């Protein structure tokens, strides 16, 4: 189809050299097209026979009709009197039909079609419209690109920031956590203060059941180091008692610690033993299997040999030929 | 065509598993910490009232305690320790008797500190109930653990701090975000008197009453009993008559709270309710006499009477190992002869 248009356009041009060449090419293509039956080359406009939705009687009649149509078409094809429409003719008809349709739609379609096909830019009108179109296209693309870029650029920036300031962010986070915790402690203290005011016993602060809040209350700050050994010991004993009372396990007792270390050692030993055993058994099994296999193979070979010998002997056991070859 | 049996009509019956034994959770699924469980038992033969006191203490520690714990005479502390491990028991409350007074020891298993209290005075729960006009014991009073309030302990020494820690951890944690108001029904109050150094131990039940409603209407709504309208001309008289308020209604301002959720039909959310405490359970006056580093053994870290050396007790086989990791440096009384305090001699008889 496109080639037809091309040909039409080019015939109007004044280039003499191209013409016969193009003409030859066009003829070649036409001949090719003629070879193809119209049924396959051109789009089928007729409805395909639809047999499924019909009843039995309707289906039968439709099939009958289609068979008759086929017969008729065949007869017409081979009839020299009737004029046959070659594929080419049908193609031309189709093109003309389409052209008329396109003309009715308007100029735009024509203009769209032409720049794609023709290498040659025609008159000024065409080029202006073409450039206009190009410009509008460019502007549209830029618009879309602009709207697309806003979120993606942010993501890119975020990723960069993360990569660069990873460590810095961690530090900042820790700091912020600390600040939050302080704030929480302050708020709790404030609550306590408020309760104090309400309660008449201002001197004695009330202590309540262990309440789960956000932060860990068991942080202890023991920074000062006492000088005397006894004070240290006393402090340690009080600290461990407080921790134990609060539910924290204090591993104080050297005896028990020794015991647990020994337990761990023994467990480790046992595991090692088990592993050794396992390795040994695996080796044994493997060796056994391999031995068995080799035995079986040797056996087979032996059997084969025996068979051969037996065969040979059998041959020599013919009546009248007993005895060995060499013996007289 | 073969007819297939319609399998879709089969009803799937879920097998019903009856949970006869309810196992108590070991870890509180709300706070994530271990739930403290306790054993309350006695050492040595005790007279009747003290056995009652032991029962009262057991009820107090419900639900996370062994209510029907049976101990034999030949059971040692070691036996209890061995059983406590697998069962997840964290505290022991041991009652015993000396010549002067009964003694209560609060200890944390397995190696924790032991606080020894001398019970100066005590009242049983039965006595308290008899003394009240309307004793109150709703059905599920002991289904939830009690709250605890300690007062007067704050500005104290190490031993007081340790006492607060131990008592705070005897009862499970409370998560203020997820706790249900209906589950806080009991409260244990401990008050420390600086002058006498006595600790008052009280146990109350919490009751919420709506405030701002006239007495008649409140009673009517709570009891569902038809009121006596004989003397009234009109129902409006019943509703609007200004009845006299009871004594306790006067001091409501201090004890009112605004509920965050509906507690019952009467106590609605965001209305004021008065918190009323009614005493149940034993009442004790305790005096902290000794703090030991181990479980009824170990180094004596605090002693009321000044001498706290490691004394050889006559029946020391019944107790756990005597872990003498640290020698006493401050108190160097090792012989029994040197002490003259009456209090010390009683402490020797403890098991």
Interface residues (C-beta under 8 A of the other chain):
Chain A: X198 X200 X201 X204 X205 X206 X207 X208 X209 X210 X211 X212 X213 X230 X233 X234 X237 X238 X240 X241 X242 X244 X245 X246 X247 X250 X252 X253 X254 X255
Chain B: X30 X31 X33 X34 X36 X90 X108 X111 X112 X113 X147 X148 X149 X150 X151 X152 X153 X154 X155 X158 X161 X162 X164 X165 X166 X168 X169 X171 X173 X174 X175 X176 X254 X291 X293 X299 X301 X323 X325 X326 X329 X330
